């Protein structure tokens, strides 16, 4: 019986993620997938595959998130909440 090639499966999963979410860079995928691991140096290929596949499933369930420009706009609006409320007062 052949051993599974976890490395190849990881690369294939990253390929699917790049195709499905082209605005997300690889670092974002890897960082988010391994967020629960405190020591990524000790993560085996098998664990990495599990984490990246779990992340892929979660992304597919959640759907695409807002992009960085929208996040910046939300932060900018949040910093100006006081002025927004002042304009509405009579």
C-alpha positions as CSV (number, residue, x, y, z in Angstrom):
1,X,0.0,0.0,0.0
2,X,1.3,3.4,-1.0
3,X,1.8,6.1,1.6
4,X,-0.3,9.2,0.9
5,X,1.6,12.1,-0.5
6,X,0.5,14.9,1.8
7,X,2.8,17.5,0.2
8,X,1.2,17.0,-3.2
9,X,-2.3,17.2,-1.6
10,X,-1.3,20.4,0.2
11,X,-0.2,21.9,-3.1
12,X,-3.4,20.8,-4.8
13,X,-5.5,22.3,-2.0
14,X,-3.6,25.6,-2.3
15,X,-4.2,25.5,-6.0
16,X,-8.0,25.1,-5.5
17,X,-7.9,28.0,-3.0
18,X,-6.0,30.2,-5.4
19,X,-8.6,29.5,-8.1
20,X,-11.6,30.0,-5.9
21,X,-10.2,33.1,-4.1
22,X,-7.8,34.8,-6.5
23,X,-7.6,38.0,-4.4
24,X,-6.3,36.1,-1.4
25,X,-2.5,35.6,-1.3
26,X,-0.9,32.3,-0.3
27,X,0.4,33.8,3.0
28,X,-3.2,34.7,4.0
29,X,-4.4,31.1,3.3
30,X,-1.5,29.5,5.2
31,X,-1.6,31.9,8.1
32,X,-5.3,31.6,8.6
33,X,-5.3,27.8,8.2
34,X,-2.5,27.4,10.8
35,X,-3.9,30.1,13.1
36,X,-4.7,27.5,15.8
37,X,-1.1,26.1,15.9
38,X,1.3,27.9,18.2
39,X,4.4,26.2,16.8
40,X,4.2,25.8,13.0
41,X,7.7,24.5,12.8
42,X,6.5,21.3,14.4
43,X,3.4,20.8,12.2
44,X,3.7,17.6,10.1
45,X,2.6,17.5,6.5
46,X,-0.3,15.4,7.6
47,X,-1.4,18.0,10.2
48,X,-0.9,20.8,7.7
49,X,-3.1,19.0,5.1
50,X,-5.8,18.6,7.7
51,X,-5.6,22.3,8.7
52,X,-5.6,23.6,5.1
53,X,-8.5,21.3,4.1
54,X,-10.5,22.3,7.2
55,X,-9.8,26.0,6.3
56,X,-10.9,25.4,2.7
57,X,-14.2,23.8,3.9
58,X,-14.8,26.8,6.3
59,X,-14.2,29.3,3.5
60,X,-16.6,27.5,1.2
61,X,-19.2,27.5,3.9
62,X,-18.7,31.1,4.9
63,X,-18.4,32.3,1.3
64,X,-16.1,35.1,0.1
65,X,-15.3,37.8,2.6
66,X,-14.8,41.4,2.0
67,X,-11.6,42.6,0.4
68,X,-8.9,44.7,2.0
69,X,-10.2,48.0,0.4
70,X,-13.6,47.4,2.0
71,X,-12.0,46.7,5.4
72,X,-10.0,49.9,5.2
73,X,-13.2,51.8,4.3
74,X,-15.0,50.3,7.3
75,X,-12.1,51.2,9.6
76,X,-12.1,54.8,8.2
77,X,-15.9,55.1,8.8
78,X,-15.5,53.7,12.3
79,X,-12.9,56.4,13.1
80,X,-15.4,59.1,12.1
81,X,-18.4,57.8,14.1
82,X,-18.6,60.9,16.3
83,X,-18.8,63.3,13.3
84,X,-21.5,61.1,11.7
85,X,-23.6,61.3,14.9
86,X,-23.1,65.1,15.2
87,X,-24.4,65.6,11.7
88,X,-27.7,63.8,12.6
89,X,-28.4,65.8,15.8
90,X,-30.7,68.7,15.6
